[in-house]
Amino acid sequence: MPRNKSISHYPARYPEIVRECALAGQEVRLAVADRKQALSLRGHWFSFVGSIKAEGQRVTRQLALLPTGLPSTAQQEILDLVAYQPMVMLTIEEREGQVFVVWQNREQSWQARLLATATVTAGKPTAMTAEQDAIGQRLLTAQQEKDDAKNR
C-alpha cells in the first residue's frame, strides 16, 4: 500500500474546498477536458482524503503525548479537516458533451434531497420460510459457539 503524502503535497485549494462545501454549503464546479481527466482528479482528491486521515491520526497521537493535550493552530486545522471532510462529496457529471467535477455538501446533494422525500410505510412483517428460519438458527448457533470458545 503506498504511503500517504503530506497534506502540503496537495493543492491549497483542496482544504478550501472542504471548508466551502462543508461549512458554507457551497458547490464547487470545475469543467474538465474529458472523463479521463475527471477520474484522475477524483483519484487525486481521494488520495488527499487519505492524507487528511493519516495526518489526523498522527496529530491525535502527538496530542496524546503532550501534558496539556491542546493542539497548535496548525494541528487544529488538520483536526478540523478530519471532521469536515466527510461532509463533502465529489461527483462527476456529464452534460451536453461537457464533463464537470463537482464538490458539494453531502446533505445538499441530489441524492440527499431525493432520500429526504422517502416515506416509511407500516407494512406487515413477512413470515420467514422454514428454510430461512433453519439458516438463521444455524448462524446463531455458530456465533454462540464461537463466543463460548472465546470466553473459555
N, C-alpha and C positions, 0 to 999 in steps of 0.2 A: 504494500500500500504506500503510495507516495506521501512524503512528509508535507504537511500543510505549510504554506508560505506565510510570512508575517502579513498582517493586515496592511502594513505600509507598502507592500508589494503591489497592491491593487489601486486602481484609480481613486482619487479622493472623492470622486462623485458618488461612489458606492455607499459610503456611510451617509452622505447627504440624502441619497435616495431612500435609505432606510428611515431616516428622520422625517422626510417629506411625506412618505406614504403612511408610516405607522402612526406618527403623531399628528400631522396636519391633514391626513386623509386625502392627500393629493394623488393624482395619477401622473406617472411619468411615461411618456410615449416616445419611442425612438424608431424612426424609419431606417431600415437597413436594406442592403443591396439585394439579398436573397435569403431563402430559408436556411441555407447552409451557414451563412453568417449569423443569423438569429440563433441557431442551435449552438454555434460556437460561443456566442456571447452568453447564452443561458448556462453553458458548461462553466464558463469563467465566473459567472455570478455564483453558481453553487460551490465552486472552489473557494470563493470569497466567504460564503456562508460557513463552510468547513473551517476556514481560518478564524472566523469570529468565535466559533465554538471552542476551538483549540486555545485561542488567546484567553477566552473567558475561563476555561479550566485552569490555565497557567496562573492567571491573576487570582483566582479563588485559592489556589494552593499557596501563593505568595502571601495573601492576606491572612491565611490561617497561621502563618509563622510569625506575623507581627504581633507585638503585645497589644496594640490598640485595635488592630483589625480594620482600621479606617483606610479606605482607598485614596490614592492620589487622584488628581483631576484626570490624568491620562487613564488610570485604571478604571475610574468611574465611567469614563466614556466607553470603554470596552464592555463593561458590565451592562451599560445602557444598551449598547448594540446587541448584546446577547439577549436581552429582554425584549427589544423591539423587533428584531429581525423576523421572528416567527409570524409577526403581524403582516408581513409583506409577501405578496405572491407575484411571480413573474409568469406571464403568458406570452405566447407568440400568436399573433393574429395576422391573417392574410385576407386582404380585401382589395378587389379590383386590381389584382396584379401587384399590389404593394404588400410588403411584409413589415410588420411592426413588432418590436419587443415592448411589452407593457408591464410596468411595475405598478402595483396598487395595493391598498389596504385590503386584506382578505375579506373583511366584513362589508366592503363596498363593491366586491366583485359581482359579476352577473350570476355566478353560482350561488353566492350567499343570498343575493336578493331573491333568486328563484326558490331556494330552500326555505326562505322566510315565509313564503306563501303556502308551504306544505301544511296540510291538516292531518290531524291524527283522528282516526275513526275508531270507535269502540266496536270491535268485532268479537265474535265468539272464538275462543281458542280452538284450534283444530286438534282433534284427537290424534295421538300417536298410533302408528300401526304396531302390531306385536313385534315386528322385526326391528323397528326403530327403538322400541322400548328395550328389547334384548340388547341391542348395541349400546344403548345408554347405560344399562346395568353393568355390562362388561367393562366399559370405560370407567365407570365409577368404582367398581371393584378393583380394577388395575391401579387406579390412582390411590385408593385406600391402602392397598398392599405396598405400594411404593412409599407412601407416607409412613406406614408402620415400620418398614425396613429402615428408613432414615432415623426414626426415633429410637431404634434399638441400640 
